[in-house]
Amino acid sequence: VQLQAFGGALVNLGGFRRPSCIVSRKIVSFNSMGWYRQAPGQPRELVATIGPPSRMNLADSVKDRFTISRDNAKNTVYLQMNSLKPEDTAVYYCNGQISQIGTWWGQGTLVTVSS
């Protein structure tokens, strides 16, 4: 299984961005798809997950600004990020989990928010 994340960029304060994660396996087979992020010198942290059919879980720090969605036909998961802040600067990783089978990670995509 391969997860390919792309869509990171340099964004202005208050701007928006929508990274995507393309999965080589049908995402309906996953119990959960998600996005994590890792800022410099910080541990990786959960940003958002989405389970079937579209049950979302968002970190408190992004709950009012980010949403996660999925397109099952395209095997793609999106992270819509609005009102970006400098503290959102991080490498964003997509993640897929299948219970009792495994967890897979994408390679990460860098989002930098300039102030």
Phi, psi and omega per residue, in radians:
V1 nan 2.341 3.097
Q2 -2.193 2.403 3.054
L3 -2.069 2.211 -3.112
Q4 -2.085 1.975 3.133
A5 -1.717 2.434 3.060
F6 -2.679 2.930 3.121
G7 1.961 0.000 3.066
G8 -1.227 2.754 -3.099
A9 -2.963 3.051 2.969
L10 -1.514 2.167 -3.049
V11 -2.216 2.522 3.088
N12 -1.331 2.683 3.058
L13 -0.883 2.303 -3.128
G14 1.456 -0.064 -3.118
G15 -1.398 -2.977 -3.116
F16 -2.404 2.822 3.115
R17 -2.773 2.647 3.130
R18 -2.331 1.487 3.054
P19 -1.122 2.672 3.127
S20 -2.178 2.704 3.085
C21 -2.319 1.997 3.109
I22 -1.704 2.304 -3.045
V23 -1.987 2.433 -3.077
S24 -1.413 -0.096 3.140
R25 -2.137 2.659 3.133
K26 -1.006 2.155 -3.043
I27 -1.249 -0.271 3.082
V28 -1.179 -0.271 3.122
S29 -1.435 -0.161 -3.131
F30 -1.574 2.456 3.041
N31 -1.251 -0.533 -3.094
S32 -2.690 2.409 2.958
M33 -2.075 2.574 -3.092
G34 -2.784 3.068 3.055
W35 -2.187 2.384 3.038
Y36 -2.173 2.874 3.078
R37 -2.498 2.717 3.125
Q38 -2.422 1.998 3.071
A39 -1.492 2.768 -3.136
P40 -0.965 2.240 3.111
G41 1.304 0.127 -3.102
Q42 -2.057 2.723 3.057
P43 -1.278 2.795 3.090
R44 -1.209 2.422 -3.102
E45 -2.314 2.670 3.113
L46 -1.235 2.370 3.029
V47 -1.864 -0.921 -3.084
A48 -2.824 2.556 3.013
T49 -2.310 2.751 3.092
I50 -2.451 2.245 3.107
G51 -2.024 2.950 -3.132
P52 -1.217 2.545 -0.127
P53 -1.306 -0.689 3.075
S54 -2.738 0.693 -3.135
R55 -1.321 2.096 -3.060
M56 -1.814 2.597 2.997
N57 -2.351 2.168 -3.083
L58 -2.162 2.474 3.049
A59 -1.100 2.571 -3.110
D60 -1.006 -0.591 -3.069
S61 -1.212 -0.274 -3.092
V62 -2.173 -0.007 -2.947
K63 -0.959 -0.644 -3.085
D64 -1.592 -0.001 -3.024
R65 -2.204 -0.469 -3.062
F66 -1.968 2.632 2.941
T67 -2.398 2.677 3.095
I68 -2.054 2.465 3.131
S69 -2.528 2.942 -3.102
R70 -2.438 2.571 3.018
D71 -2.110 1.745 -3.057
N72 -1.101 -0.593 -3.130
A73 -1.152 -0.562 -3.130
K74 -1.729 -0.010 -3.088
N75 0.878 0.832 -3.058
T76 -2.297 2.449 3.083
V77 -2.066 2.407 -3.089
Y78 -2.067 2.667 2.995
L79 -2.210 1.835 3.089
Q80 -1.477 2.055 -3.092
M81 -2.014 2.063 3.133
N82 -2.033 2.842 3.081
S83 0.861 0.890 -3.039
L84 -1.153 2.511 -3.118
K85 -2.093 2.784 3.095
P86 -0.981 -0.582 -3.139
E87 -1.249 -0.103 3.027
D88 -1.480 -0.127 3.113
T89 -1.075 2.143 -3.085
A90 -3.078 2.935 2.904
V91 -1.518 2.210 -3.104
Y92 -1.778 2.227 -3.098
Y93 -2.017 2.370 2.996
C94 -1.627 2.732 -2.957
N95 -2.522 2.492 3.050
G96 -2.357 2.422 -3.098
Q97 -2.268 2.369 2.994
I98 -2.157 2.096 -3.063
S99 -0.949 2.348 3.073
Q100 1.100 0.177 3.101
I101 -2.118 -0.925 3.128
G102 2.995 3.090 3.106
T103 -2.277 2.388 -3.114
W104 -2.204 2.576 -3.128
W105 -2.164 2.532 2.948
G106 -1.456 3.130 -3.022
Q107 -1.478 -0.201 3.123
G108 1.643 2.573 3.076
T109 -2.432 2.347 -2.991
L110 -1.545 2.227 3.004
V111 -2.016 2.145 3.126
T112 -2.082 2.191 -3.141
V113 -1.864 2.079 -3.120
S114 -1.658 2.482 3.128
S115 -1.803 nan nan
